Amino acid sequence: MPVKVSVVIPVYNPGKYLDPCIDSLVAQTLPATDFEVLFVDDGSTDDTPARLDKLALEHPHFRVIHIPNSGWPGKPRNIGVAEAKGTYVQFLDQDDHLASDALRRLCEMGERNGSDIVIGKVASNFRGVPHGVFRTNREKCDLTDAPLYDSLTPHKMFRTEFLRENGIAYPEGKRRLEDQLYMMQAYFPAKVVSILGNYTCYYYSKRDDGQNAGSARIVPSGYYGNLREVLQVVVDNTEPGEFRDRLLRRFYRVEMLGRLSEPGVLTFDPAYLDEMCDAIRPLADDFMTDGVHDGLGSLTRLRSTQLRADDRQGLLRTARFAASIKGTARLEDFGWRPDGTAALSVTGRLVHGDDREPLRLVRRDQRYFLHPEVTEGLLPDGELLDVTDDMDDFKGELSLRNRETAVEWPCPVVYTTEVRGLRDGSYEVILHGTGTVTSEAVKGRGRVSRGLWDIWVPLRGLGLVRKARLGADRAASVDTTCRPALLGSPARPVIPYFTDPHGNLTLDVARRGKKLAGALTGRPALRMPGSRPELRLDLYTGAASATSSVELVVTPADSTTTPVTIPVTLRPDHGRAHLDVPARVPGLPSGLARLSVRLDGAKDPELPLCEVPVTDGGRIRLDRSDLDDVDALLVRVLTVNRRRAAARKALRAVGGPLVRRLPPAGRKRVRRAATRLWPAAAFPTN
């Protein structure tokens, strides 16, 4: 029977690295009746054939095809496509795995749009990921209006008949860049490409034996002979002009000049550098026109100039200089907001050298150049590198990256560019950014998973991309405002902290490594005045934060009395967590007692709160503790808010059934009137 998707997996002696792949397929939320798995065993010589046959007996939607060894994944993939019964084909490598909801989401997007190709967001802990491709969902796009050429791996979902009708197949046998050839042959005839950017579907996993596909050193003559075929596909399917130049520029920048750049080229021995240049230069001469060259960033354009002139030592000088350029980011401000986001202010710049000096510019005749002292030894005497056309291309980004899974999410940020004059009459470019990061669900994605989420600031300029961690350089006030938070429903701890020893900012989500008790140490609780005993903790809560159940521990000073543990509630109230303290604890002896709270579970350390007197009948006299009171003005605000909330609750209880009987227009008028009578209180930030 037809199925929605066939997952095609070339397999050769995978050993233990196949386990996550299999587990992820068994765990798919798409019903087993809606997909099939085709393992194409390329003549494995270990126990893989028997293992796969056993797996197919256990799972009726798994099939195994055994073929003589072809030595490369192209033929197994072609056989998988030919045998596929699915409307779509999803390619998966043996040492990678899919997220559990990947197939369902990809199929739904493909069916919704009639897509020829569906691209799911990927993550990798060892290879580069084109994050710009996945910045947003795209229901329908093509090669002309989306940067598809930045995603040239085949681990995507293809409409099976689309591949067959257009004769798209892998070249068979051992070769390089077969994925790029396949993808460019597929992108040109594709009428609808869809991109699922709000869910990480595919995970590339680094093998601990270093044997991931594509990890071997390239043989230049063969590699660039294969690249010629890819470039010819571009030329055959385009007319001269900006679109062709844009596509060719990607291959020039990444596959050609990128391999003559830092850090790789600095490790080449002279003979290998000559091999590389000898293989690359003919392609540059044949395909890379002035239109391609002129659209490069200034340092990449310098490399192109040096390649064209066969200046191989110049390429090495440029690589050494570019290797000295780093990105730096200073955290100017951090503050939680009611919607559960953390607002950041950032200053970013490019620097160079061991001392991280500003990347200085000089201005002459209304144009900007790299300062001659910066480029000393890089260019011929008296020659300057013109960067005027790059001034508008200095840009910054902000991202949240899971340290363990490598899932990365772009974060909203806006940068302004300042060209700042320096004392010596030179200039530097400074980027000033304001943005937000959050662990909570936002448009485009759900809540982030439990884990350690590092904050990164990618900076772009002069044709370079440099990623900087954020936090080691920070304003003095940030340590105070980087308080822990309890966010969302169900409430999860989100603890900002600075790594040791580097001091970089990380968000620990849901106690991956940090605990609330430790994060709140040194942040005293405050006492709420009034008849209701409660404490206000320095733990931020957002407008959508739910209550949490914790345990209050009362330990009498008399060491012979056993501590008393009492279930209590942690409530969000005007931007902080409030802890209800019972007025009486039956059986508690008179005298002094220590209050502490278990925020992280029974086995984790408690957070000490205060010492309180206990009077007759086990009455806890929080009003006589050594704690400071909440500010009087804030107390009045909290009191008014509570009264309004109580009034709204009473009104809903009494008037709700009556209002629901009114016509829509009448319900709207009543709600507007209620809002005027009991307006919502302003919510604090940070």
Secondary structure as a PSIPRED ss2 file (coil, helix, strand):
# PSIPRED VFORMAT (PSIPRED V4.0)

   1 M C   1.000  0.000  0.000
   2 P C   1.000  0.000  0.000
   3 V E   0.000  0.000  1.000
   4 K E   0.000  0.000  1.000
   5 V E   0.000  0.000  1.000
   6 S E   0.000  0.000  1.000
   7 V E   0.000  0.000  1.000
   8 V E   0.000  0.000  1.000
   9 I E   0.000  0.000  1.000
  10 P E   0.000  0.000  1.000
  11 V E   0.000  0.000  1.000
  12 Y C   1.000  0.000  0.000
  13 N C   1.000  0.000  0.000
  14 P C   1.000  0.000  0.000
  15 G H   0.000  1.000  0.000
  16 K H   0.000  1.000  0.000
  17 Y H   0.000  1.000  0.000
  18 L H   0.000  1.000  0.000
  19 D H   0.000  1.000  0.000
  20 P H   0.000  1.000  0.000
  21 C H   0.000  1.000  0.000
  22 I H   0.000  1.000  0.000
  23 D H   0.000  1.000  0.000
  24 S H   0.000  1.000  0.000
  25 L H   0.000  1.000  0.000
  26 V H   0.000  1.000  0.000
  27 A C   1.000  0.000  0.000
  28 Q C   1.000  0.000  0.000
  29 T C   1.000  0.000  0.000
  30 L C   1.000  0.000  0.000
  31 P C   1.000  0.000  0.000
  32 A H   0.000  1.000  0.000
  33 T H   0.000  1.000  0.000
  34 D H   0.000  1.000  0.000
  35 F E   0.000  0.000  1.000
  36 E E   0.000  0.000  1.000
  37 V E   0.000  0.000  1.000
  38 L E   0.000  0.000  1.000
  39 F E   0.000  0.000  1.000
  40 V E   0.000  0.000  1.000
  41 D E   0.000  0.000  1.000
  42 D E   0.000  0.000  1.000
  43 G C   1.000  0.000  0.000
  44 S C   1.000  0.000  0.000
  45 T C   1.000  0.000  0.000
  46 D C   1.000  0.000  0.000
  47 D C   1.000  0.000  0.000
  48 T H   0.000  1.000  0.000
  49 P H   0.000  1.000  0.000
  50 A H   0.000  1.000  0.000
  51 R H   0.000  1.000  0.000
  52 L H   0.000  1.000  0.000
  53 D H   0.000  1.000  0.000
  54 K H   0.000  1.000  0.000
  55 L H   0.000  1.000  0.000
  56 A H   0.000  1.000  0.000
  57 L H   0.000  1.000  0.000
  58 E H   0.000  1.000  0.000
  59 H C   1.000  0.000  0.000
  60 P C   1.000  0.000  0.000
  61 H C   1.000  0.000  0.000
  62 F E   0.000  0.000  1.000
  63 R E   0.000  0.000  1.000
  64 V E   0.000  0.000  1.000
  65 I E   0.000  0.000  1.000
  66 H E   0.000  0.000  1.000
  67 I E   0.000  0.000  1.000
  68 P C   1.000  0.000  0.000
  69 N C   1.000  0.000  0.000
  70 S C   1.000  0.000  0.000
  71 G C   1.000  0.000  0.000
  72 W C   1.000  0.000  0.000
  73 P C   1.000  0.000  0.000
  74 G H   0.000  1.000  0.000
  75 K H   0.000  1.000  0.000
  76 P H   0.000  1.000  0.000
  77 R H   0.000  1.000  0.000
  78 N H   0.000  1.000  0.000
  79 I H   0.000  1.000  0.000
  80 G H   0.000  1.000  0.000
  81 V H   0.000  1.000  0.000
  82 A H   0.000  1.000  0.000
  83 E H   0.000  1.000  0.000
  84 A C   1.000  0.000  0.000
  85 K C   1.000  0.000  0.000
  86 G E   0.000  0.000  1.000
  87 T E   0.000  0.000  1.000
  88 Y E   0.000  0.000  1.000
  89 V E   0.000  0.000  1.000
  90 Q E   0.000  0.000  1.000
  91 F E   0.000  0.000  1.000
  92 L C   1.000  0.000  0.000
  93 D C   1.000  0.000  0.000
  94 Q C   1.000  0.000  0.000
  95 D C   1.000  0.000  0.000
  96 D C   1.000  0.000  0.000
  97 H E   0.000  0.000  1.000
  98 L E   0.000  0.000  1.000
  99 A C   1.000  0.000  0.000
 100 S C   1.000  0.000  0.000
 101 D C   1.000  0.000  0.000
 102 A H   0.000  1.000  0.000
 103 L H   0.000  1.000  0.000
 104 R H   0.000  1.000  0.000
 105 R H   0.000  1.000  0.000
 106 L H   0.000  1.000  0.000
 107 C H   0.000  1.000  0.000
 108 E H   0.000  1.000  0.000
 109 M H   0.000  1.000  0.000
 110 G H   0.000  1.000  0.000
 111 E H   0.000  1.000  0.000
 112 R H   0.000  1.000  0.000
 113 N H   0.000  1.000  0.000
 114 G C   1.000  0.000  0.000
 115 S C   1.000  0.000  0.000
 116 D C   1.000  0.000  0.000
 117 I E   0.000  0.000  1.000
 118 V E   0.000  0.000  1.000
 119 I E   0.000  0.000  1.000
 120 G E   0.000  0.000  1.000
 121 K E   0.000  0.000  1.000
 122 V E   0.000  0.000  1.000
 123 A E   0.000  0.000  1.000
 124 S E   0.000  0.000  1.000
 125 N C   1.000  0.000  0.000
 126 F C   1.000  0.000  0.000
 127 R C   1.000  0.000  0.000
 128 G C   1.000  0.000  0.000
 129 V C   1.000  0.000  0.000
 130 P C   1.000  0.000  0.000
 131 H H   0.000  1.000  0.000
 132 G H   0.000  1.000  0.000
 133 V H   0.000  1.000  0.000
 134 F H   0.000  1.000  0.000
 135 R C   1.000  0.000  0.000
 136 T C   1.000  0.000  0.000
 137 N C   1.000  0.000  0.000
 138 R E   0.000  0.000  1.000
 139 E E   0.000  0.000  1.000
 140 K E   0.000  0.000  1.000
 141 C E   0.000  0.000  1.000
 142 D C   1.000  0.000  0.000
 143 L C   1.000  0.000  0.000
 144 T C   1.000  0.000  0.000
 145 D C   1.000  0.000  0.000
 146 A C   1.000  0.000  0.000
 147 P C   1.000  0.000  0.000
 148 L H   0.000  1.000  0.000
 149 Y H   0.000  1.000  0.000
 150 D H   0.000  1.000  0.000
 151 S C   1.000  0.000  0.000
 152 L C   1.000  0.000  0.000
 153 T C   1.000  0.000  0.000
 154 P C   1.000  0.000  0.000
 155 H C   1.000  0.000  0.000
 156 K C   1.000  0.000  0.000
 157 M E   0.000  0.000  1.000
 158 F E   0.000  0.000  1.000
 159 R E   0.000  0.000  1.000
 160 T H   0.000  1.000  0.000
 161 E H   0.000  1.000  0.000
 162 F H   0.000  1.000  0.000
 163 L H   0.000  1.000  0.000
 164 R H   0.000  1.000  0.000
 165 E H   0.000  1.000  0.000
 166 N C   1.000  0.000  0.000
 167 G C   1.000  0.000  0.000
 168 I C   1.000  0.000  0.000
 169 A C   1.000  0.000  0.000
 170 Y C   1.000  0.000  0.000
 171 P C   1.000  0.000  0.000
 172 E C   1.000  0.000  0.000
 173 G C   1.000  0.000  0.000
 174 K C   1.000  0.000  0.000
 175 R C   1.000  0.000  0.000
 176 R C   1.000  0.000  0.000
 177 L C   1.000  0.000  0.000
 178 E H   0.000  1.000  0.000
 179 D H   0.000  1.000  0.000
 180 Q H   0.000  1.000  0.000
 181 L H   0.000  1.000  0.000
 182 Y H   0.000  1.000  0.000
 183 M H   0.000  1.000  0.000
 184 M H   0.000  1.000  0.000
 185 Q H   0.000  1.000  0.000
 186 A H   0.000  1.000  0.000
 187 Y H   0.000  1.000  0.000
 188 F C   1.000  0.000  0.000
 189 P C   1.000  0.000  0.000
 190 A C   1.000  0.000  0.000
 191 K C   1.000  0.000  0.000
 192 V C   1.000  0.000  0.000
 193 V E   0.000  0.000  1.000
 194 S E   0.000  0.000  1.000
 195 I E   0.000  0.000  1.000
 196 L E   0.000  0.000  1.000
 197 G E   0.000  0.000  1.000
 198 N E   0.000  0.000  1.000
 199 Y E   0.000  0.000  1.000
 200 T E   0.000  0.000  1.000
 201 C E   0.000  0.000  1.000
 202 Y E   0.000  0.000  1.000
 203 Y E   0.000  0.000  1.000
 204 Y E   0.000  0.000  1.000
 205 S C   1.000  0.000  0.000
 206 K C   1.000  0.000  0.000
 207 R C   1.000  0.000  0.000
 208 D C   1.000  0.000  0.000
 209 D C   1.000  0.000  0.000
 210 G C   1.000  0.000  0.000
 211 Q C   1.000  0.000  0.000
 212 N C   1.000  0.000  0.000
 213 A C   1.000  0.000  0.000
 214 G C   1.000  0.000  0.000
 215 S C   1.000  0.000  0.000
 216 A C   1.000  0.000  0.000
 217 R C   1.000  0.000  0.000
 218 I C   1.000  0.000  0.000
 219 V C   1.000  0.000  0.000
 220 P H   0.000  1.000  0.000
 221 S H   0.000  1.000  0.000
 222 G H   0.000  1.000  0.000
 223 Y H   0.000  1.000  0.000
 224 Y H   0.000  1.000  0.000
 225 G H   0.000  1.000  0.000
 226 N H   0.000  1.000  0.000
 227 L H   0.000  1.000  0.000
 228 R H   0.000  1.000  0.000
 229 E H   0.000  1.000  0.000
 230 V H   0.000  1.000  0.000
 231 L H   0.000  1.000  0.000
 232 Q H   0.000  1.000  0.000
 233 V H   0.000  1.000  0.000
 234 V H   0.000  1.000  0.000
 235 V H   0.000  1.000  0.000
 236 D H   0.000  1.000  0.000
 237 N C   1.000  0.000  0.000
 238 T C   1.000  0.000  0.000
 239 E C   1.000  0.000  0.000
 240 P C   1.000  0.000  0.000
 241 G C   1.000  0.000  0.000
 242 E H   0.000  1.000  0.000
 243 F H   0.000  1.000  0.000
 244 R H   0.000  1.000  0.000
 245 D H   0.000  1.000  0.000
 246 R H   0.000  1.000  0.000
 247 L H   0.000  1.000  0.000
 248 L H   0.000  1.000  0.000
 249 R H   0.000  1.000  0.000
 250 R H   0.000  1.000  0.000
 251 F H   0.000  1.000  0.000
 252 Y H   0.000  1.000  0.000
 253 R H   0.000  1.000  0.000
 254 V H   0.000  1.000  0.000
 255 E H   0.000  1.000  0.000
 256 M H   0.000  1.000  0.000
 257 L H   0.000  1.000  0.000
 258 G H   0.000  1.000  0.000
 259 R H   0.000  1.000  0.000
 260 L H   0.000  1.000  0.000
 261 S C   1.000  0.000  0.000
 262 E C   1.000  0.000  0.000
 263 P C   1.000  0.000  0.000
 264 G H   0.000  1.000  0.000
 265 V H   0.000  1.000  0.000
 266 L H   0.000  1.000  0.000
 267 T H   0.000  1.000  0.000
 268 F C   1.000  0.000  0.000
 269 D C   1.000  0.000  0.000
 270 P H   0.000  1.000  0.000
 271 A H   0.000  1.000  0.000
 272 Y H   0.000  1.000  0.000
 273 L H   0.000  1.000  0.000
 274 D H   0.000  1.000  0.000
 275 E H   0.000  1.000  0.000
 276 M H   0.000  1.000  0.000
 277 C H   0.000  1.000  0.000
 278 D H   0.000  1.000  0.000
 279 A H   0.000  1.000  0.000
 280 I H   0.000  1.000  0.000
 281 R H   0.000  1.000  0.000
 282 P H   0.000  1.000  0.000
 283 L H   0.000  1.000  0.000
 284 A H   0.000  1.000  0.000
 285 D H   0.000  1.000  0.000
 286 D H   0.000  1.000  0.000
 287 F H   0.000  1.000  0.000
 288 M C   1.000  0.000  0.000
 289 T C   1.000  0.000  0.000
 290 D H   0.000  1.000  0.000
 291 G H   0.000  1.000  0.000
 292 V H   0.000  1.000  0.000
 293 H H   0.000  1.000  0.000
 294 D H   0.000  1.000  0.000
 295 G C   1.000  0.000  0.000
 296 L C   1.000  0.000  0.000
 297 G C   1.000  0.000  0.000
 298 S H   0.000  1.000  0.000
 299 L H   0.000  1.000  0.000
 300 T H   0.000  1.000  0.000
 301 R H   0.000  1.000  0.000
 302 L H   0.000  1.000  0.000
 303 R H   0.000  1.000  0.000
 304 S H   0.000  1.000  0.000
 305 T H   0.000  1.000  0.000
 306 Q H   0.000  1.000  0.000
 307 L H   0.000  1.000  0.000
 308 R H   0.000  1.000  0.000
 309 A C   1.000  0.000  0.000
 310 D C   1.000  0.000  0.000
 311 D C   1.000  0.000  0.000
 312 R H   0.000  1.000  0.000
 313 Q H   0.000  1.000  0.000
 314 G H   0.000  1.000  0.000
 315 L H   0.000  1.000  0.000
 316 L H   0.000  1.000  0.000
 317 R H   0.000  1.000  0.000
 318 T H   0.000  1.000  0.000
 319 A H   0.000  1.000  0.000
 320 R H   0.000  1.000  0.000
 321 F H   0.000  1.000  0.000
 322 A H   0.000  1.000  0.000
 323 A H   0.000  1.000  0.000
 324 S C   1.000  0.000  0.000
 325 I E   0.000  0.000  1.000
 326 K E   0.000  0.000  1.000
 327 G E   0.000  0.000  1.000
 328 T E   0.000  0.000  1.000
 329 A E   0.000  0.000  1.000
 330 R E   0.000  0.000  1.000
 331 L E   0.000  0.000  1.000
 332 E E   0.000  0.000  1.000
 333 D E   0.000  0.000  1.000
 334 F E   0.000  0.000  1.000
 335 G E   0.000  0.000  1.000
 336 W E   0.000  0.000  1.000
 337 R C   1.000  0.000  0.000
 338 P C   1.000  0.000  0.000
 339 D C   1.000  0.000  0.000
 340 G C   1.000  0.000  0.000
 341 T C   1.000  0.000  0.000
 342 A E   0.000  0.000  1.000
 343 A E   0.000  0.000  1.000
 344 L E   0.000  0.000  1.000
 345 S E   0.000  0.000  1.000
 346 V E   0.000  0.000  1.000
 347 T E   0.000  0.000  1.000
 348 G E   0.000  0.000  1.000
 349 R E   0.000  0.000  1.000
 350 L E   0.000  0.000  1.000
 351 V E   0.000  0.000  1.000
 352 H E   0.000  0.000  1.000
 353 G C   1.000  0.000  0.000
 354 D C   1.000  0.000  0.000
 355 D C   1.000  0.000  0.000
 356 R C   1.000  0.000  0.000
 357 E E   0.000  0.000  1.000
 358 P E   0.000  0.000  1.000
 359 L C   1.000  0.000  0.000
 360 R C   1.000  0.000  0.000
 361 L E   0.000  0.000  1.000
 362 V E   0.000  0.000  1.000
 363 R E   0.000  0.000  1.000
 364 R E   0.000  0.000  1.000
 365 D C   1.000  0.000  0.000
 366 Q C   1.000  0.000  0.000
 367 R E   0.000  0.000  1.000
 368 Y E   0.000  0.000  1.000
 369 F E   0.000  0.000  1.000
 370 L E   0.000  0.000  1.000
 371 H C   1.000  0.000  0.000
 372 P C   1.000  0.000  0.000
 373 E C   1.000  0.000  0.000
 374 V C   1.000  0.000  0.000
 375 T C   1.000  0.000  0.000
 376 E C   1.000  0.000  0.000
 377 G C   1.000  0.000  0.000
 378 L C   1.000  0.000  0.000
 379 L C   1.000  0.000  0.000
 380 P C   1.000  0.000  0.000
 381 D C   1.000  0.000  0.000
 382 G C   1.000  0.000  0.000
 383 E C   1.000  0.000  0.000
 384 L C   1.000  0.000  0.000
 385 L C   1.000  0.000  0.000
 386 D E   0.000  0.000  1.000
 387 V C   1.000  0.000  0.000
 388 T H   0.000  1.000  0.000
 389 D H   0.000  1.000  0.000
 390 D H   0.000  1.000  0.000
 391 M H   0.000  1.000  0.000
 392 D H   0.000  1.000  0.000
 393 D H   0.000  1.000  0.000
 394 F C   1.000  0.000  0.000
 395 K E   0.000  0.000  1.000
 396 G E   0.000  0.000  1.000
 397 E C   1.000  0.000  0.000
 398 L C   1.000  0.000  0.000
 399 S E   0.000  0.000  1.000
 400 L E   0.000  0.000  1.000
 401 R E   0.000  0.000  1.000
 402 N E   0.000  0.000  1.000
 403 R C   1.000  0.000  0.000
 404 E C   1.000  0.000  0.000
 405 T C   1.000  0.000  0.000
 406 A C   1.000  0.000  0.000
 407 V C   1.000  0.000  0.000
 408 E E   0.000  0.000  1.000
 409 W E   0.000  0.000  1.000
 410 P E   0.000  0.000  1.000
 411 C C   1.000  0.000  0.000
 412 P C   1.000  0.000  0.000
 413 V E   0.000  0.000  1.000
 414 V E   0.000  0.000  1.000
 415 Y E   0.000  0.000  1.000
 416 T E   0.000  0.000  1.000
 417 T E   0.000  0.000  1.000
 418 E E   0.000  0.000  1.000
 419 V E   0.000  0.000  1.000
 420 R E   0.000  0.000  1.000
 421 G E   0.000  0.000  1.000
 422 L C   1.000  0.000  0.000
 423 R C   1.000  0.000  0.000
 424 D C   1.000  0.000  0.000
 425 G C   1.000  0.000  0.000
 426 S C   1.000  0.000  0.000
 427 Y E   0.000  0.000  1.000
 428 E E   0.000  0.000  1.000
 429 V E   0.000  0.000  1.000
 430 I E   0.000  0.000  1.000
 431 L E   0.000  0.000  1.000
 432 H E   0.000  0.000  1.000
 433 G E   0.000  0.000  1.000
 434 T E   0.000  0.000  1.000
 435 G E   0.000  0.000  1.000
 436 T E   0.000  0.000  1.000
 437 V E   0.000  0.000  1.000
 438 T C   1.000  0.000  0.000
 439 S C   1.000  0.000  0.000
 440 E C   1.000  0.000  0.000
 441 A C   1.000  0.000  0.000
 442 V E   0.000  0.000  1.000
 443 K C   1.000  0.000  0.000
 444 G C   1.000  0.000  0.000
 445 R E   0.000  0.000  1.000
 446 G C   1.000  0.000  0.000
 447 R C   1.000  0.000  0.000
 448 V C   1.000  0.000  0.000
 449 S C   1.000  0.000  0.000
 450 R C   1.000  0.000  0.000
 451 G E   0.000  0.000  1.000
 452 L E   0.000  0.000  1.000
 453 W E   0.000  0.000  1.000
 454 D E   0.000  0.000  1.000
 455 I E   0.000  0.000  1.000
 456 W E   0.000  0.000  1.000
 457 V E   0.000  0.000  1.000
 458 P E   0.000  0.000  1.000
 459 L E   0.000  0.000  1.000
 460 R E   0.000  0.000  1.000
 461 G E   0.000  0.000  1.000
 462 L C   1.000  0.000  0.000
 463 G C   1.000  0.000  0.000
 464 L E   0.000  0.000  1.000
 465 V E   0.000  0.000  1.000
 466 R E   0.000  0.000  1.000
 467 K E   0.000  0.000  1.000
 468 A E   0.000  0.000  1.000
 469 R E   0.000  0.000  1.000
 470 L C   1.000  0.000  0.000
 471 G C   1.000  0.000  0.000
 472 A C   1.000  0.000  0.000
 473 D E   0.000  0.000  1.000
 474 R E   0.000  0.000  1.000
 475 A C   1.000  0.000  0.000
 476 A C   1.000  0.000  0.000
 477 S C   1.000  0.000  0.000
 478 V H   0.000  1.000  0.000
 479 D H   0.000  1.000  0.000
 480 T H   0.000  1.000  0.000
 481 T H   0.000  1.000  0.000
 482 C C   1.000  0.000  0.000
 483 R C   1.000  0.000  0.000
 484 P C   1.000  0.000  0.000
 485 A E   0.000  0.000  1.000
 486 L E   0.000  0.000  1.000
 487 L E   0.000  0.000  1.000
 488 G C   1.000  0.000  0.000
 489 S C   1.000  0.000  0.000
 490 P C   1.000  0.000  0.000
 491 A C   1.000  0.000  0.000
 492 R E   0.000  0.000  1.000
 493 P E   0.000  0.000  1.000
 494 V E   0.000  0.000  1.000
 495 I E   0.000  0.000  1.000
 496 P E   0.000  0.000  1.000
 497 Y E   0.000  0.000  1.000
 498 F E   0.000  0.000  1.000
 499 T C   1.000  0.000  0.000
 500 D C   1.000  0.000  0.000
 501 P C   1.000  0.000  0.000
 502 H C   1.000  0.000  0.000
 503 G C   1.000  0.000  0.000
 504 N C   1.000  0.000  0.000
 505 L E   0.000  0.000  1.000
 506 T E   0.000  0.000  1.000
 507 L E   0.000  0.000  1.000
 508 D E   0.000  0.000  1.000
 509 V E   0.000  0.000  1.000
 510 A C   1.000  0.000  0.000
 511 R C   1.000  0.000  0.000
 512 R C   1.000  0.000  0.000
 513 G C   1.000  0.000  0.000
 514 K C   1.000  0.000  0.000
 515 K C   1.000  0.000  0.000
 516 L H   0.000  1.000  0.000
 517 A H   0.000  1.000  0.000
 518 G H   0.000  1.000  0.000
 519 A H   0.000  1.000  0.000
 520 L H   0.000  1.000  0.000
 521 T C   1.000  0.000  0.000
 522 G C   1.000  0.000  0.000
 523 R C   1.000  0.000  0.000
 524 P C   1.000  0.000  0.000
 525 A C   1.000  0.000  0.000
 526 L E   0.000  0.000  1.000
 527 R E   0.000  0.000  1.000
 528 M C   1.000  0.000  0.000
 529 P C   1.000  0.000  0.000
 530 G C   1.000  0.000  0.000
 531 S C   1.000  0.000  0.000
 532 R C   1.000  0.000  0.000
 533 P C   1.000  0.000  0.000
 534 E E   0.000  0.000  1.000
 535 L E   0.000  0.000  1.000
 536 R E   0.000  0.000  1.000
 537 L E   0.000  0.000  1.000
 538 D E   0.000  0.000  1.000
 539 L E   0.000  0.000  1.000
 540 Y E   0.000  0.000  1.000
 541 T E   0.000  0.000  1.000
 542 G C   1.000  0.000  0.000
 543 A C   1.000  0.000  0.000
 544 A C   1.000  0.000  0.000
 545 S C   1.000  0.000  0.000
 546 A C   1.000  0.000  0.000
 547 T C   1.000  0.000  0.000
 548 S E   0.000  0.000  1.000
 549 S E   0.000  0.000  1.000
 550 V E   0.000  0.000  1.000
 551 E E   0.000  0.000  1.000
 552 L E   0.000  0.000  1.000
 553 V E   0.000  0.000  1.000
 554 V E   0.000  0.000  1.000
 555 T E   0.000  0.000  1.000
 556 P E   0.000  0.000  1.000
 557 A C   1.000  0.000  0.000
 558 D C   1.000  0.000  0.000
 559 S C   1.000  0.000  0.000
 560 T C   1.000  0.000  0.000
 561 T C   1.000  0.000  0.000
 562 T C   1.000  0.000  0.000
 563 P C   1.000  0.000  0.000
 564 V E   0.000  0.000  1.000
 565 T E   0.000  0.000  1.000
 566 I E   0.000  0.000  1.000
 567 P E   0.000  0.000  1.000
 568 V E   0.000  0.000  1.000
 569 T E   0.000  0.000  1.000
 570 L E   0.000  0.000  1.000
 571 R E   0.000  0.000  1.000
 572 P E   0.000  0.000  1.000
 573 D E   0.000  0.000  1.000
 574 H C   1.000  0.000  0.000
 575 G C   1.000  0.000  0.000
 576 R E   0.000  0.000  1.000
 577 A E   0.000  0.000  1.000
 578 H E   0.000  0.000  1.000
 579 L E   0.000  0.000  1.000
 580 D E   0.000  0.000  1.000
 581 V C   1.000  0.000  0.000
 582 P C   1.000  0.000  0.000
 583 A C   1.000  0.000  0.000
 584 R E   0.000  0.000  1.000
 585 V C   1.000  0.000  0.000
 586 P C   1.000  0.000  0.000
 587 G C   1.000  0.000  0.000
 588 L C   1.000  0.000  0.000
 589 P C   1.000  0.000  0.000
 590 S C   1.000  0.000  0.000
 591 G E   0.000  0.000  1.000
 592 L E   0.000  0.000  1.000
 593 A E   0.000  0.000  1.000
 594 R E   0.000  0.000  1.000
 595 L E   0.000  0.000  1.000
 596 S E   0.000  0.000  1.000
 597 V E   0.000  0.000  1.000
 598 R E   0.000  0.000  1.000
 599 L C   1.000  0.000  0.000
 600 D C   1.000  0.000  0.000
 601 G C   1.000  0.000  0.000
 602 A C   1.000  0.000  0.000
 603 K C   1.000  0.000  0.000
 604 D C   1.000  0.000  0.000
 605 P C   1.000  0.000  0.000
 606 E C   1.000  0.000  0.000
 607 L E   0.000  0.000  1.000
 608 P E   0.000  0.000  1.000
 609 L E   0.000  0.000  1.000
 610 C E   0.000  0.000  1.000
 611 E E   0.000  0.000  1.000
 612 V E   0.000  0.000  1.000
 613 P E   0.000  0.000  1.000
 614 V E   0.000  0.000  1.000
 615 T E   0.000  0.000  1.000
 616 D H   0.000  1.000  0.000
 617 G H   0.000  1.000  0.000
 618 G H   0.000  1.000  0.000
 619 R E   0.000  0.000  1.000
 620 I E   0.000  0.000  1.000
 621 R C   1.000  0.000  0.000
 622 L H   0.000  1.000  0.000
 623 D H   0.000  1.000  0.000
 624 R H   0.000  1.000  0.000
 625 S C   1.000  0.000  0.000
 626 D C   1.000  0.000  0.000
 627 L C   1.000  0.000  0.000
 628 D C   1.000  0.000  0.000
 629 D E   0.000  0.000  1.000
 630 V C   1.000  0.000  0.000
 631 D C   1.000  0.000  0.000
 632 A H   0.000  1.000  0.000
 633 L H   0.000  1.000  0.000
 634 L H   0.000  1.000  0.000
 635 V H   0.000  1.000  0.000
 636 R H   0.000  1.000  0.000
 637 V H   0.000  1.000  0.000
 638 L H   0.000  1.000  0.000
 639 T H   0.000  1.000  0.000
 640 V H   0.000  1.000  0.000
 641 N H   0.000  1.000  0.000
 642 R H   0.000  1.000  0.000
 643 R H   0.000  1.000  0.000
 644 R H   0.000  1.000  0.000
 645 A H   0.000  1.000  0.000
 646 A H   0.000  1.000  0.000
 647 A H   0.000  1.000  0.000
 648 R H   0.000  1.000  0.000
 649 K H   0.000  1.000  0.000
 650 A H   0.000  1.000  0.000
 651 L H   0.000  1.000  0.000
 652 R H   0.000  1.000  0.000
 653 A H   0.000  1.000  0.000
 654 V H   0.000  1.000  0.000
 655 G H   0.000  1.000  0.000
 656 G H   0.000  1.000  0.000
 657 P H   0.000  1.000  0.000
 658 L H   0.000  1.000  0.000
 659 V H   0.000  1.000  0.000
 660 R H   0.000  1.000  0.000
 661 R C   1.000  0.000  0.000
 662 L C   1.000  0.000  0.000
 663 P C   1.000  0.000  0.000
 664 P H   0.000  1.000  0.000
 665 A H   0.000  1.000  0.000
 666 G H   0.000  1.000  0.000
 667 R H   0.000  1.000  0.000
 668 K H   0.000  1.000  0.000
 669 R H   0.000  1.000  0.000
 670 V H   0.000  1.000  0.000
 671 R H   0.000  1.000  0.000
 672 R H   0.000  1.000  0.000
 673 A H   0.000  1.000  0.000
 674 A H   0.000  1.000  0.000
 675 T H   0.000  1.000  0.000
 676 R H   0.000  1.000  0.000
 677 L H   0.000  1.000  0.000
 678 W C   1.000  0.000  0.000
 679 P C   1.000  0.000  0.000
 680 A C   1.000  0.000  0.000
 681 A C   1.000  0.000  0.000
 682 A C   1.000  0.000  0.000
 683 F C   1.000  0.000  0.000
 684 P C   1.000  0.000  0.000
 685 T C   1.000  0.000  0.000
 686 N C   1.000  0.000  0.000
